[in-house]
Amino acid sequence: MAKSALITGITGQDGPYLAEFLLSKGYKVFGLVRRLSTPNFENIKEISDKITLLSGDLLDQGSLADAIYKSEPQEIYNLAAQSFVRASWDQPVLTGEFTALGVTRMLEAIRNIDKKIKFYQASSSEMFGKVTETPQKETTRFYPRSPYGVAKVYGHYITVNYRESYEMFACSGILFNHESPRRGIEFVTRKITHAVARIKLGKQKKLELGDLSPKRDWGFSGDYVEAMWLMLQQEKPDDFVIATGENHSVEEFVKIAFETVGISDWEQYIQSNVSEHMRPAEVDYLIGDASKAKKILGWTPKTSFKELVEMMVNSDLEKEKK
């Protein structure tokens, strides 16, 4: 009998990649979607006929229980969150409701309905924030620097708590920054590739950015969803850092993006506006050590940093040409 999986956040960046991956493994895939006045199904349009969408919301415990009854999943992947770090300063309470308490509501629903369901929680490298050691691994102390990071720490520890208290198969993937052509336009990486494509096509003159010096460990979302699945196939639940182990500055990202479209004098297209783009507290140096995932899950990233940037730029070029 085919396995069934329920994915929250299926319309985001990672959800569609995970859905495609699970479909390739023969799963029946269900996705939880919120009722919005203007639904955003752009990222799942290619697989919309292969998946079943269920209405529900991480703020509404009853709707989560309904979704579990309807989908009868063996695996639940909780990818839904208020995931834009900058917005978490503007809406800190709502961020806590979704990104922290939403995890508890889902775990409670699983506990009450069927404790055998395996649960994956999307943790984040933003939990490390002001880093206390480099590179960061599973045992590194958390020091979050945003309401989003704080909420993710809660989600992470409540997952550990349910695993230990109720013997549930619940694990967290501490994913470092991962990007793709499906990344939302409000994120710096996609903002860059989208603008570069438009500049190349003469539709835009400048790219406005904040500080170009922060460094991140950037991987490809399509590689990272495989790690999520691998975690739920293990004998026992555990938490894993998923990262490339390399870090690159925003400036490097910009440079490669412009080079992809044949522009070498990229500096003249950049308009710096540091004050406008500053967060109240910044995270400056994130780099992950995924050796545990490599050893236990057999997972390694397949896409290089350069390939990732080129893929995103070329995708945006195609979109803008249309």
Secondary structure, DSSP 8 states (H G I E B T S, - for coil): ---EEEEETTTSSHHHHHHHHHHHTT-EEEEEE---SS---GGGTTTTTTSEEEE--TT-HHHHHHHHHHH--SEEEE--S---HHHHHHSHHHHIIIIIIHHHHHHHHHHHH-TTSEEEEEEEGGGT-S-SSSSB-TTS-----SHHHHHHHHHHHHHHHHHHHH---EEEEEE--EE-TTS-TTSHHHHHHHHHHHHHTTS-S-EEES-S--EE--EEHHHHHHHHHHHHTSSS---EEE--S--EEHHHHHHHHHHHTT---GGGGEEE-HHHH--SS---B--B--HHIIIII-----S-HHHHHHHHHHHHHHHHH-
